[in-house]
C-alpha cells in the first residue's frame, strides 16, 4: 500500500510542477529534477495514470492557457512566448494540429459564432 501512495504522491507532484511551470518546463527531465525522482519511473507512472506522456500533457496545458488568452484578444506572438513556446512557428503548428486552424482564424470563428470554445475544441454555450 505504501508504494501506491508513494506513486500517487509522485504523480500529484508532477502535475503540480507542470501546472505551475508549464511555460518554463519543457521536458520530463526538468520535472524529474524538480521532484528529485528518476525520469523513467516518473514517465512510466504518469503514462499509466493519465494515458499520455508528460510531453503530451505539457502541450495540452500550454494549449489550454493559450486558448484562453486568444479568446481574450491578446496578440498571438505574445501568447506563444507566454505559454512556453520559443518559436511562433512551432506554436502555430501545434495549435493547428490541436484545433484544426490557426489561432487568428479560431479567434474570428468563435467571435462570429458568439460561442466560446473549450480546451477540447468543442463549443461551449455563450453567456
N, C-alpha and C positions, 0 to 999 in steps of 0.2 A: 504494500500500500504506500510505503514511503516513496518508492520510485515513481508512482503515479502522481503523487502530489508534487514531487520534485520536477517532473516533466511539465505538469500544469503550470507551476510557477515559472519555469523557463519560458514557456510559450507566452504567458502573460507579460513577462519582462520584455520579450522580443516585440510584442505588439506595442507595448508602451514606448519602447525606444523608437520604433519605426513611426508611430503616430506623432511623437514629439519632435522627431528629427528627420522626417521624410525628405525634406529639402536638402539636407546635408548627407544623409546616409545613402550610399549608392550600391551597397553590396552586403551580402551575408557576412563577409569578413569584418566589416565595420561594426555590424550589430554584435557579432561574437566578441570582438574586442571590448565593447562597452559592457557586455554582460559578464565576460570572463569565462566563457564556455567554448568548447570546440565547434568549429564550423559544421563539420559533418554531422555531429549529433544534433545541433540546432536545426540544420536544414531538414534532417530526417523527421524530427518531431513536429516541425512546423508544417511540412507537407502532409504528414499523417493527420494533423488536426484540421487544416484548412483546405487540403486538396489542391494546393498551389504552392509554388516556390516563394521564397522571400522576395525575390526579384519581381515576381508577378504581383504579389501583394503590395509591394512598394509602388509599382506602376499604377495600380488601382487607387491607392491613397493619393498619389500625385494627381491623377485624373479627376478624382472627386473634388479635390481642392481647386484645381484649375477650372472645373466646370462652374463652380460657384462664382469664381472671380470673372469668368467670361460672361456669365449671365448678369453680373453687376455692371458690365460695360467697361471693365478695365482693359488696358492695352495688352494684346496677346503676347508681345515680346516681353513685357514686364512680368506677366503671369508665368511664362516659361521659365524665367530665371527664378522667380519667387518659389516655384514648386520643385526646383532642383534640377532642371534641365540646363546643361551648359551650352546647348545648341538649339536655336529656334527651329532648325530643320528637323532635328530629332523629335522635338515636341510636336510639331505639325504631323510628322509621320505617325507617332504613337496616338495622337488624338484622332487622326483619320482612321487608323486601324480600329480604335475603340468605338468611335461614334459614326463612322462612315462618311464623314465630311470634314471640312476644315473648321477651325474654331470660329472664324468670322462668319461663314455661312451658317453654322449651327446657331450662333447668336441671332442672326437675322431671321432664321426659321422659327425660333422659339419666341422672338418678339412679335413676329407676324401672326402666329397662331394664338398668342395670348397664353400659351401654356408653358410652364417651366418643365424642363426635363429633369429626371432624376439621374443619379450617377450610373444606373444600369442602362441608360439610354431611352427609357420609356417616358412617356409624357405623364406628368402629374397634373391634376386638375388645377386650373388657375384660380386665384382667390378673388 
